[in-house]
């Protein structure tokens, strides 16, 4: 037995010296953008990259002394608005009812005003059809960045036309983010589905126990995506991302617009628990960003352990009800993933 242990120890030391690690099986591909890297991939250059440590799995929260495993906990962010469309804070837990697949669930986690940090993706339509409102969009977006970023929060800026381009990595550097907004180029085509899909993928690669938000500014005229509606919707659901859509209508008459993209965005937005906004004039952008910021700061967080637990790799429906004259928004479904 002692000789076997010596052999195994020698083998492990040899593999460690050779740089082998079972966690290195997901290889970093320098030819891919960050959103396309496989989860857990590392660049292999630990001396130049301080972020090569594999991320903690989503259902494990680790500190220096203990490991807490939240098996099957499902978190639901809930926005509650009064009859004047204003956030309704300070409601007690007893005001909420939660159902999965029509069956009542016990609320195990309740936060009146969640302090979970934010990971946000700001997606700005750079297509020629949206170009006319770009100065106002930039100004409003820069102000929003100044307001929304707090300690622990991170935001990334993207532009999209026929391609999706990352202008800023996830950061809390406000000046850097505002500068990225100024660099939104002008282009042709509108790849809405690609923007939602890649934004959700980028959020999935960030840390756990964080809120994930996509803010999409677009004219809604889907024309050039490689992904389709189902791929975009499913990726947003799997990421648990809230989608806030600001639809800038260059053509007011519905008969003169490509409304397919608008209807698709409405469906995805509703499913994720976000909201859709329709500015009438360019000056409305600031007020819309203010409303999004207020909502993100007054969200309730509910957590529950599904009973019964759903089968692997299935979509499960969620319904949250609130006592009183309120409107409620939350994600309508979640993906169980592999067991």
PyMOL commands that set and color helices and strands:
alter all, ss='L'
color gray80, all
select helices_A, chain A and resi 2-17+22-25+34-36+93-95+128-148+174-182+192-204+229-239+254-256+260-272+284-296
alter helices_A, ss='H'
color red, helices_A
select strands_A, chain A and resi 60-62+67-69+73-81+96-100+103-105+107-111+118-125+154-160+164-171+211-218+241-247+275-277+300-305+315-322+327-329+333-335
alter strands_A, ss='S'
color yellow, strands_A
deselect
rebuild
show_as cartoon
